[in-house]
């Protein structure tokens, strides 16, 4: 038989219920009352006599405990009715038995609790344990806790700081949903995950509008809507372990201006960055959902290897093969209007129509993991002014640069001889790549070729500066 220990005076039950009505009863109809004087309680149960209870600290509000079927450990099932703003202290043990868990909904809607002491005896915290604890400001989770339930701190609107112990390997769904005051996890001023945390669940931090900085540490998967509408988030540091970024993970994060997705990432789902309207520069490991794979000839469906996919476009526009403007409904309107620089580090081939109607992008930098520009791959990038092409690109397809009317500089990351090979594998049929052929070509040189031994006097050369920006070598002073 389970034994419940209510750490408060049972004699006050009737008076409290009469005085406070239904408000004095929790959702499961368990009556909760103010703490007993001097931290003592009345223990009841078959074959048990009254025993004194002394909490771990000299002060703190009451809690309710329930003994498990085996009679070996206790679970915290709630708190006494708190008078004003109070601190809650959970005991490490009672009657010689450890307190090891906090039950589902244990402190749900406890609006008086301002702080909570969780002892190292606690191993699990249940679903919704602290939902809508509107006065709770700080939560310290000890290393002993290995399981957090979903919605554990959902709607704790005054919660500012959370410390996660080493036992936490994943952040459950909706764990901190709408914690609008939350500024820091593990470190002041930022949400910083250790290498122990591997996954951030769905909607885990959705609506946390006070978060400004994120460091993902060992996280491999960022769930859907994980940071949705975190409107103050400006600095996002995605670490190398990141493998999957799910749909809407950063949707509506309107303060992000620059984003780098690490090269080890293997999947970015649709709308991962939808309505990130302030992004000016983005670095990606590939175009679209994942590294390019040749389409299955038996599959007539839309492939996801196009740029606007991660911003929410359902397809690249069915009209990318002609001059119709209908495709703008599906591509350009989803992109941040201020997005000017795009870096694609890999993915193999750039698929046909990959950048269809991406009007506002001015600079496209392709990394060494890019091997081919397919037919019409950059079609209708009317705002494109410059492009970096690595020497790993083996061919440029038909109309790859069609309607790229503002393109005037091509930075080739190789030598003149290597360029000649690529040029021979470029499809210039019917003048479809005239804008590309007419652009000024620059060849890569790590050092200034116009100075020193073997200096040249003609030609156009470039390099990446210390900030990773394109920089042309000048003949001035050579």
The 8 nearest C-alpha neighbors of each residue, nearest first, counted from 0:
[[1, 68, 2, 67, 70, 69, 66, 45],
 [2, 0, 68, 66, 67, 3, 65, 70],
 [1, 3, 66, 65, 44, 0, 4, 67],
 [4, 2, 65, 64, 66, 5, 1, 63],
 [3, 5, 64, 42, 63, 65, 6, 43],
 [6, 4, 63, 7, 3, 64, 62, 42],
 [5, 7, 40, 61, 63, 62, 4, 34],
 [6, 8, 35, 34, 40, 5, 33, 32],
 [9, 7, 35, 10, 11, 40, 41, 34],
 [10, 8, 11, 12, 7, 41, 5, 32],
 [9, 11, 8, 12, 13, 14, 7, 15],
 [10, 12, 9, 14, 13, 8, 15, 32],
 [13, 11, 15, 9, 14, 10, 16, 32],
 [12, 14, 16, 15, 11, 17, 10, 9],
 [15, 13, 17, 11, 12, 16, 18, 10],
 [14, 16, 18, 12, 17, 13, 19, 11],
 [17, 15, 20, 19, 13, 18, 14, 23],
 [16, 18, 14, 20, 15, 19, 13, 12],
 [19, 17, 15, 16, 20, 14, 23, 13],
 [18, 20, 16, 23, 17, 22, 15, 21],
 [21, 19, 16, 17, 22, 18, 23, 15],
 [20, 22, 23, 24, 19, 16, 25, 17],
 [21, 23, 20, 24, 19, 25, 16, 18],
 [24, 22, 21, 19, 16, 20, 31, 30],
 [25, 23, 30, 22, 28, 21, 29, 31],
 [24, 26, 28, 27, 29, 30, 23, 31],
 [27, 25, 28, 24, 29, 107, 104, 22],
 [26, 28, 25, 29, 24, 30, 104, 105],
 [29, 27, 25, 26, 24, 30, 21, 31],
 [28, 30, 27, 25, 24, 31, 26, 23],
 [31, 29, 24, 28, 25, 23, 32, 12],
 [32, 30, 79, 80, 24, 29, 23, 78],
 [31, 33, 79, 80, 7, 12, 34, 30],
 [32, 34, 80, 79, 81, 7, 35, 61],
 [35, 33, 7, 61, 60, 79, 36, 6],
 [34, 36, 7, 8, 39, 38, 40, 37],
 [35, 37, 38, 39, 34, 40, 7, 8],
 [38, 36, 39, 35, 53, 34, 58, 57],
 [37, 39, 36, 35, 53, 52, 54, 40],
 [40, 38, 52, 51, 37, 35, 36, 53],
 [41, 39, 6, 7, 52, 35, 51, 42],
 [40, 42, 49, 43, 50, 8, 6, 7],
 [41, 43, 49, 4, 50, 40, 48, 44],
 [44, 42, 47, 41, 49, 4, 48, 45],
 [43, 45, 47, 2, 46, 42, 3, 48],
 [44, 46, 47, 43, 2, 48, 0, 1],
 [45, 47, 44, 48, 43, 49, 2, 42],
 [48, 46, 44, 45, 43, 49, 42, 50],
 [47, 49, 50, 43, 46, 42, 44, 45],
 [50, 48, 42, 41, 43, 47, 51, 40],
 [49, 51, 42, 48, 41, 52, 40, 94],
 [52, 50, 39, 40, 53, 49, 41, 42],
 [53, 51, 39, 40, 54, 50, 38, 93],
 [52, 54, 38, 39, 55, 51, 56, 57],
 [55, 53, 56, 90, 52, 38, 57, 88],
 [56, 54, 90, 53, 57, 91, 88, 89],
 [57, 55, 54, 58, 59, 88, 53, 90],
 [56, 58, 54, 55, 59, 38, 53, 37],
 [59, 57, 56, 60, 38, 54, 88, 86],
 [58, 60, 87, 88, 86, 61, 57, 56],
 [61, 59, 87, 34, 86, 88, 85, 62],
 [60, 62, 34, 79, 6, 78, 7, 59],
 [61, 63, 78, 6, 77, 79, 64, 60],
 [62, 64, 5, 77, 76, 6, 78, 75],
 [65, 63, 75, 4, 74, 76, 3, 73],
 [64, 66, 3, 74, 73, 2, 4, 67],
 [65, 67, 73, 2, 1, 72, 70, 3],
 [66, 68, 70, 69, 1, 72, 73, 65],
 [69, 67, 1, 70, 0, 66, 71, 2],
 [70, 68, 71, 67, 72, 66, 1, 0],
 [69, 71, 67, 68, 66, 72, 1, 2],
 [70, 72, 69, 96, 67, 66, 73, 97],
 [73, 71, 97, 96, 98, 66, 67, 70],
 [72, 74, 66, 98, 65, 64, 67, 99],
 [73, 75, 100, 65, 64, 101, 98, 99],
 [76, 74, 64, 101, 63, 77, 102, 100],
 [77, 75, 105, 102, 63, 64, 74, 101],
 [78, 76, 105, 63, 106, 62, 75, 79],
 [79, 77, 62, 63, 61, 80, 106, 31],
 [78, 80, 32, 31, 33, 61, 62, 81],
 [79, 81, 32, 33, 31, 78, 82, 23],
 [82, 80, 79, 33, 111, 83, 85, 60],
 [81, 83, 80, 84, 85, 33, 111, 60],
 [82, 84, 111, 81, 85, 112, 110, 113],
 [85, 83, 111, 112, 113, 82, 86, 81],
 [86, 84, 112, 113, 83, 111, 87, 60],
 [85, 87, 114, 59, 113, 115, 112, 60],
 [86, 88, 60, 115, 59, 114, 116, 85],
 [87, 89, 116, 59, 115, 60, 90, 86],
 [88, 90, 117, 116, 87, 118, 91, 62],
 [91, 89, 92, 54, 55, 88, 118, 98],
 [90, 92, 98, 118, 120, 97, 89, 119],
 [93, 91, 97, 98, 96, 90, 95, 94],
 [92, 94, 96, 95, 97, 98, 90, 52],
 [93, 95, 96, 92, 50, 52, 97, 51],
 [96, 94, 93, 92, 97, 72, 71, 98],
 [95, 97, 92, 72, 93, 94, 71, 98],
 [98, 96, 92, 72, 99, 91, 73, 93],
 [97, 99, 73, 92, 91, 74, 72, 120],
 [100, 98, 121, 120, 122, 97, 74, 73],
 [101, 99, 74, 123, 121, 122, 124, 75],
 [102, 100, 75, 124, 74, 125, 76, 123],
 [101, 103, 125, 105, 76, 75, 100, 104],
 [102, 104, 125, 126, 128, 105, 127, 101],
 [105, 103, 128, 127, 107, 106, 102, 126],
 [104, 106, 77, 76, 128, 102, 103, 107],
 [107, 105, 129, 77, 109, 128, 104, 108],
 [106, 108, 130, 104, 129, 109, 105, 128],
 [109, 107, 131, 132, 110, 130, 106, 129],
 [110, 108, 132, 106, 107, 111, 112, 131],
 [109, 111, 132, 133, 134, 108, 112, 131],
 [112, 110, 84, 109, 83, 134, 81, 113],
 [113, 111, 85, 135, 84, 110, 134, 114],
 [112, 114, 135, 134, 85, 86, 84, 136],
 [115, 113, 86, 135, 112, 137, 87, 136],
 [114, 116, 87, 86, 88, 117, 138, 113],
 [115, 117, 88, 89, 87, 118, 114, 139],
 [116, 118, 89, 115, 119, 140, 88, 121],
 [119, 117, 120, 91, 121, 116, 89, 90],
 [120, 118, 121, 143, 141, 117, 142, 91],
 [119, 121, 99, 118, 91, 98, 122, 97],
 [122, 120, 99, 100, 119, 144, 123, 118],
 [123, 121, 144, 143, 99, 100, 145, 120],
 [124, 122, 146, 100, 144, 121, 145, 147],
 [125, 123, 101, 147, 100, 148, 146, 102],
 [124, 126, 103, 148, 102, 128, 101, 147],
 [127, 125, 148, 103, 149, 128, 151, 150],
 [126, 128, 151, 150, 104, 130, 129, 103],
 [127, 129, 104, 105, 103, 151, 125, 126],
 [128, 130, 107, 152, 106, 151, 127, 132],
 [131, 129, 107, 153, 127, 152, 132, 108],
 [132, 130, 108, 154, 155, 133, 107, 153],
 [133, 131, 110, 109, 108, 155, 135, 130],
 [132, 134, 110, 155, 131, 156, 135, 157],
 [135, 133, 113, 110, 157, 132, 112, 111],
 [134, 136, 113, 158, 114, 132, 112, 133],
 [135, 137, 158, 157, 159, 113, 134, 114],
 [138, 136, 160, 158, 161, 114, 159, 135],
 [137, 139, 161, 140, 162, 160, 115, 136],
 [138, 140, 162, 161, 141, 163, 137, 117],
 [139, 141, 163, 164, 162, 138, 142, 117],
 [142, 140, 164, 143, 119, 144, 139, 163],
 [143, 141, 164, 165, 166, 144, 140, 119],
 [142, 144, 141, 122, 119, 166, 121, 145],
 [145, 143, 122, 123, 142, 166, 146, 121],
 [146, 144, 166, 167, 122, 123, 143, 147],
 [145, 147, 123, 144, 124, 148, 167, 122],
 [148, 146, 124, 123, 125, 171, 149, 151],
 [149, 147, 126, 125, 151, 124, 171, 150],
 [148, 150, 126, 171, 172, 151, 174, 173],
 [151, 149, 174, 127, 173, 153, 152, 126],
 [150, 152, 127, 174, 128, 149, 126, 129],
 [153, 151, 129, 175, 130, 174, 150, 155],
 [152, 154, 150, 130, 176, 175, 174, 155],
 [155, 153, 131, 177, 178, 156, 176, 130],
 [156, 154, 131, 133, 178, 132, 158, 157],
 [155, 157, 178, 179, 154, 133, 158, 180],
 [158, 156, 136, 180, 134, 155, 133, 135],
 [157, 159, 136, 181, 135, 155, 156, 180],
 [160, 158, 181, 180, 136, 182, 137, 157],
 [159, 161, 183, 137, 184, 158, 181, 182],
 [162, 160, 184, 138, 139, 137, 185, 163],
 [161, 163, 185, 139, 184, 140, 138, 164],
 [162, 164, 140, 185, 161, 139, 165, 167],
 [165, 163, 142, 141, 140, 166, 167, 162],
 [164, 166, 142, 167, 195, 163, 168, 141],
 [165, 167, 145, 142, 164, 144, 143, 168],
 [166, 168, 145, 165, 169, 164, 196, 146],
 [169, 167, 196, 195, 197, 166, 170, 198],
 [170, 168, 198, 196, 197, 167, 199, 171],
 [169, 171, 199, 200, 198, 174, 203, 172],
 [172, 170, 200, 149, 174, 169, 148, 203],
 [171, 173, 200, 201, 203, 149, 174, 202],
 [174, 172, 203, 150, 202, 176, 175, 149],
 [173, 175, 150, 203, 151, 172, 152, 171],
 [176, 174, 153, 204, 152, 203, 178, 173],
 [175, 177, 173, 153, 205, 204, 178, 203],
 [178, 176, 206, 154, 179, 207, 205, 175],
 [179, 177, 156, 155, 154, 207, 175, 181],
 [178, 180, 207, 156, 177, 208, 181, 209],
 [181, 179, 159, 157, 209, 178, 158, 156],
 [182, 180, 159, 158, 178, 179, 209, 183],
 [183, 181, 210, 209, 159, 188, 180, 189],
 [182, 184, 189, 190, 160, 188, 187, 186],
 [183, 185, 190, 161, 186, 162, 191, 160],
 [186, 184, 162, 191, 161, 163, 183, 190],
 [187, 185, 184, 189, 183, 191, 188, 190],
 [186, 188, 183, 189, 185, 184, 182, 160],
 [187, 189, 183, 182, 186, 212, 190, 211],
 [190, 188, 183, 212, 187, 191, 213, 186],
 [191, 189, 184, 213, 183, 212, 214, 192],
 [190, 192, 214, 184, 189, 185, 213, 215],
 [193, 191, 216, 215, 214, 196, 190, 194],
 [192, 194, 216, 195, 196, 217, 191, 215],
 [193, 217, 195, 216, 196, 192, 218, 197],
 [196, 194, 193, 168, 217, 197, 165, 167],
 [195, 197, 168, 169, 218, 194, 217, 193],
 [198, 196, 218, 219, 217, 169, 168, 195],
 [199, 197, 169, 220, 218, 219, 196, 221],
 [200, 198, 170, 221, 222, 169, 220, 203],
 [201, 199, 172, 222, 171, 203, 170, 198],
 [200, 202, 172, 222, 223, 225, 203, 224],
 [203, 201, 225, 224, 173, 205, 204, 172],
 [202, 204, 173, 174, 225, 172, 200, 201],
 [205, 203, 226, 175, 176, 225, 202, 207],
 [206, 204, 227, 226, 202, 176, 207, 225],
 [205, 207, 177, 228, 229, 208, 176, 227],
 [208, 206, 179, 178, 229, 177, 205, 204],
 [207, 209, 229, 179, 230, 206, 231, 210],
 [208, 210, 182, 180, 207, 181, 231, 179],
 [211, 209, 182, 232, 208, 231, 212, 207],
 [210, 212, 232, 231, 233, 209, 234, 189],
 [213, 211, 189, 234, 232, 235, 190, 210],
 [212, 214, 190, 235, 236, 189, 191, 234],
 [215, 213, 191, 236, 216, 190, 192, 237],
 [214, 216, 192, 237, 218, 238, 191, 217],
 [217, 215, 192, 193, 194, 218, 238, 214],
 [216, 194, 218, 197, 240, 196, 193, 215],
 [217, 219, 197, 198, 215, 196, 216, 220],
 [218, 220, 241, 242, 240, 197, 198, 217],
 [221, 219, 243, 198, 218, 242, 244, 241],
 [220, 222, 199, 244, 245, 198, 243, 225],
 [223, 221, 201, 200, 245, 225, 199, 248],
 [222, 224, 245, 248, 246, 201, 225, 247],
 [223, 225, 248, 227, 202, 247, 226, 201],
 [224, 226, 202, 248, 203, 201, 222, 223],
 [227, 225, 205, 204, 249, 224, 248, 229],
 [226, 228, 224, 205, 250, 249, 229, 225],
 [229, 227, 251, 206, 230, 252, 205, 250],
 [230, 228, 208, 252, 207, 206, 227, 226],
 [229, 231, 252, 228, 208, 253, 232, 254],
 [232, 230, 211, 208, 229, 254, 209, 210],
 [233, 231, 211, 210, 230, 229, 254, 212],
 [232, 234, 255, 254, 211, 231, 212, 235],
 [235, 233, 212, 232, 213, 236, 211, 255],
 [236, 234, 213, 212, 237, 233, 214, 258],
 [237, 235, 214, 213, 238, 234, 215, 259],
 [236, 238, 215, 235, 214, 260, 261, 241],
 [237, 239, 240, 215, 216, 241, 236, 261],
 [238, 240, 241, 261, 263, 237, 262, 264],
 [241, 239, 219, 238, 217, 218, 242, 263],
 [242, 240, 219, 239, 264, 218, 238, 243],
 [241, 243, 264, 219, 265, 220, 240, 263],
 [244, 242, 220, 266, 267, 241, 264, 245],
 [243, 245, 267, 221, 220, 268, 266, 248],
 [244, 246, 223, 268, 222, 248, 271, 221],
 [245, 247, 271, 223, 268, 270, 269, 248],
 [246, 248, 271, 250, 224, 270, 249, 223],
 [249, 247, 224, 223, 225, 271, 246, 245],
 [250, 248, 227, 226, 272, 247, 252, 271],
 [251, 249, 247, 273, 272, 227, 252, 274],
 [250, 252, 228, 274, 275, 253, 227, 273],
 [253, 251, 230, 275, 228, 229, 250, 249],
 [252, 254, 275, 230, 276, 251, 277, 255],
 [255, 253, 233, 252, 231, 232, 277, 230],
 [256, 254, 233, 278, 277, 253, 257, 232],
 [257, 255, 278, 277, 279, 254, 280, 233],
 [258, 256, 280, 278, 281, 255, 279, 259],
 [257, 259, 281, 282, 260, 280, 235, 256],
 [258, 260, 282, 281, 261, 283, 257, 237],
 [259, 261, 283, 282, 237, 258, 262, 284],
 [262, 260, 263, 239, 264, 259, 284, 238],
 [261, 263, 284, 264, 260, 283, 239, 344],
 [264, 262, 261, 239, 265, 242, 241, 240],
 [263, 265, 242, 262, 241, 261, 266, 243],
 [264, 266, 242, 289, 243, 263, 267, 290],
 [267, 265, 243, 289, 288, 264, 268, 244],
 [268, 266, 288, 244, 243, 245, 289, 271],
 [267, 269, 246, 245, 288, 271, 244, 309],
 [268, 270, 309, 246, 308, 271, 311, 267],
 [271, 269, 311, 310, 309, 273, 247, 246],
 [272, 270, 247, 246, 248, 309, 269, 268],
 [273, 271, 250, 310, 249, 270, 275, 309],
 [272, 274, 310, 270, 250, 311, 275, 271],
 [275, 273, 251, 276, 250, 272, 253, 252],
 [276, 274, 253, 252, 251, 273, 272, 277],
 [275, 277, 335, 274, 253, 278, 336, 337],
 [276, 278, 256, 253, 275, 255, 254, 279],
 [279, 277, 256, 257, 338, 255, 280, 276],
 [280, 278, 338, 337, 256, 339, 257, 277],
 [279, 281, 340, 257, 278, 338, 341, 339],
 [280, 282, 258, 341, 257, 259, 342, 283],
 [283, 281, 342, 259, 260, 343, 341, 258],
 [282, 284, 343, 260, 285, 342, 344, 259],
 [283, 285, 262, 344, 345, 343, 346, 261],
 [286, 284, 346, 345, 283, 290, 343, 289],
 [285, 287, 306, 304, 305, 346, 288, 343],
 [288, 286, 304, 305, 306, 308, 303, 289],
 [289, 287, 267, 266, 303, 268, 304, 286],
 [290, 288, 266, 265, 287, 291, 285, 267],
 [289, 291, 346, 285, 292, 347, 265, 286],
 [292, 290, 346, 347, 348, 289, 304, 293],
 [291, 293, 294, 290, 348, 347, 289, 304],
 [292, 294, 295, 291, 296, 350, 348, 302],
 [295, 293, 296, 292, 298, 302, 297, 299],
 [294, 296, 298, 297, 293, 299, 292, 300],
 [297, 295, 298, 294, 299, 293, 300, 302],
 [298, 296, 295, 299, 294, 300, 293, 301],
 [299, 297, 295, 296, 300, 294, 301, 302],
 [298, 300, 297, 301, 296, 295, 294, 302],
 [301, 299, 298, 302, 297, 294, 295, 303],
 [300, 302, 303, 299, 314, 298, 315, 313],
 [303, 301, 304, 300, 294, 305, 314, 299],
 [302, 304, 288, 287, 305, 301, 308, 314],
 [305, 303, 287, 286, 302, 288, 291, 353],
 [306, 304, 353, 287, 286, 303, 308, 307],
 [305, 307, 287, 286, 308, 353, 354, 309],
 [306, 308, 310, 312, 309, 330, 305, 334],
 [309, 307, 312, 311, 310, 269, 306, 287],
 [310, 308, 270, 269, 271, 311, 307, 272],
 [311, 309, 273, 270, 272, 307, 308, 333],
 [310, 312, 270, 308, 273, 309, 269, 333],
 [311, 313, 308, 329, 314, 307, 330, 333],
 [314, 312, 311, 308, 329, 315, 269, 330],
 [315, 313, 312, 316, 329, 301, 308, 330],
 [314, 316, 330, 305, 329, 355, 352, 317],
 [317, 315, 326, 318, 329, 314, 319, 330],
 [316, 318, 319, 326, 315, 314, 320, 325],
 [319, 317, 320, 316, 326, 321, 323, 325],
 [320, 318, 321, 317, 316, 352, 355, 326],
 [319, 321, 318, 322, 375, 317, 352, 378],
 [322, 320, 319, 323, 318, 324, 317, 378],
 [321, 323, 324, 320, 319, 318, 379, 325],
 [322, 324, 325, 321, 318, 326, 319, 320],
 [325, 323, 326, 327, 322, 318, 328, 356],
 [326, 324, 327, 323, 328, 318, 316, 329],
 [325, 327, 316, 328, 324, 329, 318, 317],
 [328, 326, 330, 329, 331, 325, 324, 356],
 [329, 327, 326, 330, 325, 332, 331, 316],
 [328, 330, 327, 312, 326, 316, 314, 315],
 [331, 329, 327, 312, 332, 333, 307, 315],
 [330, 332, 357, 327, 333, 334, 356, 358],
 [331, 333, 334, 330, 328, 327, 329, 335],
 [334, 332, 331, 330, 310, 312, 311, 335],
 [335, 333, 331, 332, 336, 310, 307, 330],
 [336, 334, 276, 338, 337, 278, 277, 275],
 [335, 337, 338, 334, 359, 276, 277, 339],
 [338, 336, 279, 335, 339, 277, 278, 359],
 [339, 337, 279, 335, 278, 336, 280, 360],
 [338, 340, 360, 361, 279, 337, 359, 280],
 [341, 339, 280, 362, 363, 360, 338, 361],
 [340, 342, 363, 281, 280, 282, 364, 362],
 [343, 341, 282, 364, 365, 363, 283, 344],
 [344, 342, 365, 283, 285, 284, 345, 366],
 [345, 343, 366, 284, 368, 365, 283, 342],
 [368, 346, 344, 369, 285, 284, 347, 343],
 [345, 347, 290, 285, 291, 369, 368, 348],
 [348, 346, 369, 370, 345, 368, 291, 371],
 [347, 349, 371, 370, 350, 369, 372, 291],
 [350, 348, 372, 373, 371, 376, 353, 347],
 [351, 349, 353, 373, 376, 348, 352, 304],
 [350, 352, 376, 375, 374, 373, 353, 349],
 [351, 353, 376, 355, 354, 375, 319, 350],
 [354, 352, 305, 376, 350, 351, 306, 355],
 [355, 353, 377, 352, 357, 306, 376, 356],
 [354, 356, 352, 378, 357, 353, 379, 377],
 [357, 355, 379, 358, 331, 380, 327, 330],
 [358, 356, 331, 380, 354, 355, 359, 360],
 [357, 359, 380, 382, 381, 356, 360, 331],
 [358, 360, 382, 357, 361, 339, 336, 338],
 [361, 359, 339, 383, 382, 358, 362, 340],
 [360, 362, 383, 339, 384, 382, 340, 359],
 [363, 361, 340, 385, 386, 360, 383, 384],
 [362, 364, 386, 341, 342, 340, 387, 365],
 [365, 363, 342, 387, 386, 341, 343, 362],
 [364, 366, 343, 388, 387, 344, 342, 389],
 [367, 365, 344, 368, 343, 369, 345, 389],
 [366, 368, 369, 389, 391, 344, 345, 365],
 [345, 369, 367, 366, 344, 347, 346, 370],
 [370, 368, 347, 345, 367, 348, 366, 346],
 [371, 369, 392, 347, 391, 348, 393, 368],
 [370, 372, 348, 392, 394, 393, 373, 349],
 [373, 371, 395, 349, 396, 348, 376, 394],
 [372, 374, 396, 376, 351, 350, 349, 371],
 [373, 375, 396, 397, 399, 351, 376, 398],
 [374, 376, 399, 398, 378, 351, 352, 377],
 [375, 377, 351, 352, 399, 353, 373, 374],
 [378, 376, 354, 399, 400, 375, 380, 355],
 [377, 379, 375, 401, 355, 400, 376, 380],
 [378, 380, 402, 356, 381, 403, 355, 401],
 [381, 379, 358, 403, 357, 383, 382, 378],
 [380, 382, 403, 358, 379, 383, 404, 402],
 [383, 381, 358, 359, 361, 380, 360, 405],
 [384, 382, 361, 406, 380, 381, 360, 405],
 [385, 383, 406, 361, 405, 407, 362, 382],
 [384, 386, 408, 362, 406, 409, 383, 407],
 [385, 387, 363, 409, 364, 362, 410, 388],
 [388, 386, 410, 364, 365, 411, 409, 363],
 [387, 389, 411, 365, 412, 410, 386, 390],
 [390, 388, 412, 391, 367, 392, 411, 366],
 [389, 391, 413, 392, 412, 388, 417, 411],
 [392, 390, 389, 370, 367, 393, 369, 368],
 [393, 391, 370, 371, 390, 394, 389, 369],
 [392, 394, 371, 370, 421, 391, 424, 395],
 [395, 393, 424, 371, 425, 392, 421, 396],
 [396, 394, 425, 372, 371, 373, 426, 424],
 [397, 395, 374, 373, 426, 399, 372, 425],
 [396, 398, 374, 426, 399, 375, 431, 427],
 [399, 397, 431, 401, 375, 400, 432, 374],
 [398, 400, 375, 376, 374, 377, 397, 396],
 [401, 399, 398, 432, 377, 403, 378, 435],
 [400, 402, 398, 378, 403, 431, 399, 432],
 [403, 401, 379, 404, 381, 378, 400, 380],
 [404, 402, 381, 380, 400, 401, 405, 406],
 [403, 405, 402, 381, 406, 434, 382, 383],
 [406, 404, 384, 403, 383, 382, 407, 381],
 [405, 407, 384, 383, 404, 385, 403, 408],
 [406, 408, 438, 384, 439, 405, 385, 409],
 [409, 407, 385, 439, 438, 440, 406, 410],
 [408, 410, 440, 386, 385, 439, 387, 441],
 [411, 409, 387, 441, 440, 386, 388, 442],
 [410, 412, 388, 442, 413, 387, 441, 389],
 [413, 411, 389, 443, 390, 388, 442, 410],
 [412, 414, 390, 443, 411, 442, 417, 418],
 [413, 415, 417, 416, 442, 418, 443, 412],
 [414, 416, 418, 417, 419, 442, 413, 411],
 [417, 415, 419, 418, 414, 420, 413, 421],
 [418, 416, 414, 420, 419, 415, 413, 421],
 [417, 419, 415, 421, 420, 416, 422, 414],
 [418, 420, 422, 416, 417, 421, 423, 415],
 [421, 419, 423, 417, 418, 422, 416, 424],
 [422, 420, 418, 424, 423, 419, 393, 394],
 [423, 421, 419, 425, 424, 420, 418, 394],
 [422, 424, 420, 421, 425, 419, 426, 394],
 [425, 423, 394, 421, 422, 426, 395, 420],
 [424, 426, 395, 422, 423, 394, 396, 427],
 [425, 427, 397, 396, 428, 395, 424, 432],
 [428, 426, 432, 430, 431, 425, 429, 397],
 [429, 427, 430, 426, 431, 397, 432, 398],
 [430, 428, 431, 427, 432, 433, 398, 426],
 [429, 431, 433, 428, 432, 427, 398, 434],
 [430, 432, 398, 429, 401, 433, 427, 428],
 [433, 431, 400, 435, 398, 427, 430, 434],
 [432, 434, 436, 430, 435, 431, 437, 427],
 [435, 433, 437, 432, 436, 404, 403, 406],
 [436, 434, 433, 432, 438, 437, 400, 406],
 [435, 437, 433, 434, 438, 432, 427, 439],
 [438, 436, 434, 435, 433, 439, 407, 406],
 [439, 437, 407, 408, 435, 436, 409, 440],
 [438, 440, 408, 407, 409, 437, 441, 436],
 [441, 439, 409, 410, 408, 438, 442, 459],
 [440, 442, 410, 459, 460, 411, 409, 461],
 [443, 441, 460, 411, 414, 413, 461, 412],
 [442, 444, 412, 461, 413, 460, 462, 411],
 [445, 443, 446, 462, 461, 460, 442, 447],
 [444, 446, 462, 443, 447, 461, 463, 448],
 [447, 445, 444, 448, 462, 472, 450, 449],
 [446, 448, 449, 450, 472, 444, 445, 473],
 [449, 447, 454, 450, 455, 446, 444, 451],
 [448, 450, 454, 455, 447, 477, 474, 456],
 [451, 449, 454, 477, 448, 447, 452, 455],
 [452, 450, 454, 453, 449, 448, 447, 477],
 [451, 453, 454, 450, 448, 449, 455, 447],
 [452, 454, 451, 455, 448, 450, 449, 456],
 [453, 455, 449, 450, 448, 452, 451, 456],
 [456, 454, 449, 457, 448, 453, 450, 458],
 [455, 457, 449, 454, 458, 474, 448, 477],
 [458, 456, 455, 459, 449, 474, 460, 448],
 [457, 459, 460, 456, 441, 455, 442, 440],
 [458, 460, 441, 442, 440, 457, 461, 472],
 [461, 459, 442, 441, 443, 472, 471, 444],
 [460, 462, 471, 443, 472, 470, 444, 442],
 [463, 461, 470, 445, 443, 444, 469, 464],
 [464, 462, 469, 467, 468, 470, 465, 461],
 [463, 465, 467, 466, 468, 470, 462, 469],
 [466, 464, 467, 463, 468, 462, 470, 469],
 [467, 465, 464, 468, 463, 469, 470, 462],
 [468, 466, 463, 464, 465, 469, 470, 462],
 [467, 469, 463, 464, 466, 470, 465, 462],
 [468, 470, 463, 462, 464, 467, 471, 461],
 [469, 471, 462, 461, 463, 464, 468, 472],
 [472, 470, 461, 460, 473, 462, 469, 459],
 [473, 471, 461, 460, 447, 470, 474, 462],
 [472, 474, 475, 471, 449, 477, 447, 476],
 [473, 475, 477, 449, 476, 472, 456, 450],
 [474, 476, 473, 477, 449, 472, 450, 456],
 [477, 475, 474, 473, 450, 449, 472, 447],
 [476, 474, 450, 449, 475, 473, 454, 451]]
